[in-house]
Amino acid sequence: MKPNMSSLSFLRSSGILLSLCALLIISIGCATKVRYGDAQQQETLTADFGSTDLQLIAEKMVNSMLRIPLFERGERPVVFVSSVKNKTMEHIDTKAVTDKIRTAMIKSGKVRFTATSDIPTEILDQLEYQRGSGLVDPRTRKEYGKQIGADYILYGEIGSIVKRAGRRKDVYYKITLNLVDIQTAIIEWADEKEIRKTEKKPIIGW
Amino acid sequence: MERKATRTAIVIFALFLLLPILCATSCHRSASNIAIGTVSISGDILSLDKKIVTNDLLLRWRIKILDVKARREGDFIVAQVVLKNNRKRSFNGEYLFEWLDDDGFKIDSPVEHWAPVVIHGEEEKYLQSTAPSPQAVTFKLHFRRPYPVRY
């Protein structure tokens, strides 16, 4: 039996349509998707140290530091930010933690921070340039010996305990920060933040 | 017999229709219930005007905003909101504190973020926040189901 022309053309057009659909689906599936997210949202991709942990630590420490009676005297003491020792097995940018805390504390207007912990050589280079190059107007030239000495040092450490059992992983972080009076070496304030995260890997996959 | 079978079919069909609605209302909602506190200070007396806004009714049945408090510590207001889990099962949620000044302008804080919180069965959870600046007089606690970054 010979197929008629109309059914043949229907089959042909259906085939073209299906191929186009398949092509569209493949192209949509392969396209790289980029979109902006909310930086304040929880991040739960893995149990490793992430942005939410950084924010949790900074929030807890700032909430606690703002309530230190030392900062209520209106003297706006100067703080030197030392390092936060990373005792975990992960790479953690501890400077990002202290930077966040420092920014929030500066915005509160209660404390001042010395930049000598971040850029001591840059400051010295600039002073030497102003004094020695002969290019800077003497009226605006900055003097040696006018820097303000810090009153306190902020330092701390972060540690973790990681346990694995089959597909499960439990991570416990603890960060401690201390504020030390440079004159007396007394720890005037200290606080800590604990974080627990659990991860369960799927049976199939990575 | 035929009527019973039809009724069963209708119920099953209704359940199928309800399932995605229930999922949509409980799993992927980013709307939050809000506790608002506005502090006014005259001399040593601090008064607090409280308000609770419900945007997620199902969440309100599960987690109740029990109490809203504020006090002054030095130049800063410290806010406290108590949440109560009305069920026996633990609840994973997240919260965010926002602070506004006297004119209703938001005070930008580098440490503002959605913080995860676990409230165990029948537990009362105390959430606290210190104002990021002495100008902050109004606080808003947003509480919602977890809404993490989608990958």
Interface residues (C-beta under 8 A of the other chain):
Chain A: G37 D38 A39 Q40 Q41 Q42 E43 T44 L45 T52 Q55 L56 A58 E59 V62 N63 S64 L66 R67 P69 F71 E72 K100 I101 T103 A104 K107 S108 G109 K110
Chain B: E73 G74 D75 F76 V78 E94 L96 D108 S109 P110 V111 E112 H113 W114 A115 P116 Q128 S129 T130 A131 P132 S133 P134 P146 Y147 P148 V149 R150 Y151
